[in-house]
Amino acid sequence: METIHAFIEKYKMIIGIALLAGATAGGVYILRPQEAQTDMDYIKALEQRLNNVEKKLDALGQVKGETVQATSTQSVVTPIETKVPEQPQVQSKPIAADDVTQPSQQSPATATVNINSASVQELDSLPGIGPTYAQRIIDYRTANGGFKSIEEIKNVKGIGDKTFEKFKDKITI
């Protein structure tokens, strides 16, 4: 017994440090976030992550005007009816009564679009013209007081000879 007391007395500093390190390690182990101890715990952790992702998808779908219902096996997107206020068309000059064209009685395939008075939607219906180019056409005619000839549409950024050839028979001034 005396040799144990002598040993402890001789190495008490080292023993104290070892006990302190052990207690610290034990405390860290107890206080650390629980990790998966079994396969079932791992599966539950994965399900929780999946639920979090599904909640984020639902929130993203609400921002875009859709309901996104995600499950672990499939995803279903259902559009929500939303009303978007119509944007008023800005005219650069007053329109005289004789400038107003009546809706065409022709079929859509043979109808022509007046590029001096058409809306974005009407211009968008032309081959090779999307909403961006349609808005550029409107901006150009607003800035320049309208088109003098159909060929002048080629002055709009992005509309060249090839694009013009696609719709030249479908436009008028």
C-alpha positions in Angstrom: 0.0 0.0 0.0 2.8 2.3 0.7 4.3 1.8 -2.7 1.0 2.9 -4.3 1.0 6.1 -2.2 4.6 6.7 -3.2 3.7 6.1 -6.8 0.7 8.5 -6.7 2.8 11.1 -4.8 5.5 10.9 -7.4 3.2 11.0 -10.5 0.3 13.0 -9.1 0.7 15.8 -11.7 0.6 13.4 -14.6 -2.3 11.5 -13.1 -4.2 14.7 -12.5 -3.7 15.8 -16.2 -4.8 12.4 -17.4 -7.9 12.5 -15.3 -8.7 16.0 -16.4 -8.3 15.0 -20.1 -10.5 12.0 -19.6 -13.2 14.0 -17.9 -13.0 16.6 -20.7 -13.2 13.9 -23.4 -16.2 12.3 -21.6 -18.0 15.7 -21.4 -17.4 16.4 -25.1 -18.7 12.9 -26.0 -21.9 13.4 -23.9 -22.6 17.0 -25.1 -21.8 16.4 -28.8 -24.7 16.3 -31.3 -26.0 12.8 -31.5 -24.9 11.0 -34.6 -26.5 7.9 -36.0 -25.7 5.0 -33.7 -27.7 2.4 -35.7 -28.9 1.9 -39.2 -32.4 3.0 -38.1 -31.0 6.2 -36.6 -29.2 6.8 -39.9 -32.4 6.2 -41.9 -34.3 8.6 -39.6 -31.7 11.3 -40.1 -31.9 10.9 -43.9 -35.7 11.2 -43.7 -35.4 14.4 -41.7 -33.0 15.8 -44.3 -35.5 14.8 -47.1 -38.3 16.5 -45.2 -36.2 19.7 -44.9 -35.6 19.6 -48.7 -39.3 19.1 -49.4 -40.2 22.1 -47.2 -37.7 24.2 -49.2 -39.2 23.0 -52.5 -42.7 23.9 -51.2 -41.5 27.4 -50.3 -39.8 27.8 -53.7 -43.0 26.6 -55.5 -45.0 29.2 -53.6 -42.7 32.0 -54.7 -43.1 30.8 -58.4 -46.9 30.6 -58.1 -47.0 26.8 -58.0 -47.7 24.3 -55.3 -45.0 21.7 -55.1 -45.9 18.6 -53.2 -42.8 16.5 -52.8 -42.8 13.0 -51.2 -40.0 10.6 -50.8 -41.1 8.7 -53.9 -42.4 11.3 -56.3 -42.9 15.0 -56.9 -46.2 16.5 -58.1 -46.4 20.1 -59.4 -49.8 21.7 -59.5 -50.3 25.2 -60.9 -52.0 27.8 -58.7 -54.3 30.2 -60.5 -52.9 33.7 -60.1 -54.1 36.8 -61.8 -51.3 39.0 -63.2 -52.4 42.6 -63.8 -52.2 43.5 -67.4 -49.6 46.0 -68.4 -51.0 49.1 -70.2 -49.5 49.6 -73.7 -47.8 53.0 -74.0 -48.3 54.8 -77.3 -45.7 57.4 -78.4 -48.3 59.4 -80.4 -52.1 59.6 -80.5 -53.7 57.1 -82.9 -56.0 58.6 -85.5 -59.3 56.7 -86.1 -58.2 55.7 -89.6 -54.9 54.2 -88.2 -56.9 51.7 -86.1 -57.1 48.3 -87.9 -60.1 46.1 -87.2 -59.3 42.5 -86.2 -58.6 40.4 -89.2 -61.2 37.9 -90.4 -58.4 35.9 -91.9 -57.1 32.7 -90.4 -54.1 33.1 -88.0 -51.8 31.5 -90.7 -52.6 34.2 -93.2 -53.1 37.2 -90.8 -50.6 40.0 -91.0 -49.3 41.9 -88.0 -49.0 45.7 -88.2 -45.6 46.4 -86.7 -46.5 50.0 -85.9 -49.4 49.1 -83.7 -49.0 45.5 -82.6 -48.8 44.4 -79.0 -46.0 42.3 -77.5 -48.2 39.3 -77.8 -49.0 39.9 -81.4 -45.3 40.4 -82.3 -44.4 37.4 -80.3 -46.6 35.3 -82.6 -44.3 36.0 -85.5 -41.8 33.2 -86.4 -38.3 33.9 -84.9 -39.7 36.6 -82.6 -40.0 36.0 -78.9 -41.1 38.3 -76.0 -37.6 40.0 -75.8 -37.5 40.9 -79.5 -41.1 41.9 -79.4 -40.3 44.4 -76.7 -37.3 45.6 -78.6 -39.5 46.3 -81.7 -42.0 48.3 -79.5 -39.1 50.2 -77.9 -37.6 51.0 -81.4 -40.9 52.2 -82.8 -41.5 54.3 -79.7 -38.1 55.9 -80.0 -38.3 56.5 -83.7 -41.9 57.4 -84.3 -42.9 54.1 -86.0 -41.6 52.2 -89.0 -41.6 53.8 -92.4 -41.1 50.4 -94.2 -41.1 46.7 -93.1 -37.4 46.5 -93.9 -36.7 49.0 -91.2 -37.4 46.3 -88.6 -33.9 45.0 -89.4 -32.6 48.0 -87.5 -33.9 46.5 -84.3 -31.0 44.8 -82.4 -30.9 41.1 -83.0 -33.2 41.1 -86.1 -31.1 40.4 -89.2 -31.8 39.2 -92.8 -32.4 35.6 -91.8 -35.0 36.4 -89.1 -36.6 39.0 -91.4 -37.0 36.4 -94.1 -39.0 34.2 -91.7 -41.7 36.7 -91.1 -41.6 39.4 -93.8 -44.8 38.0 -95.5 -46.6 38.2 -92.2 -46.0 41.9 -91.3 -47.3 45.2 -92.6 -47.0 48.9 -91.6 
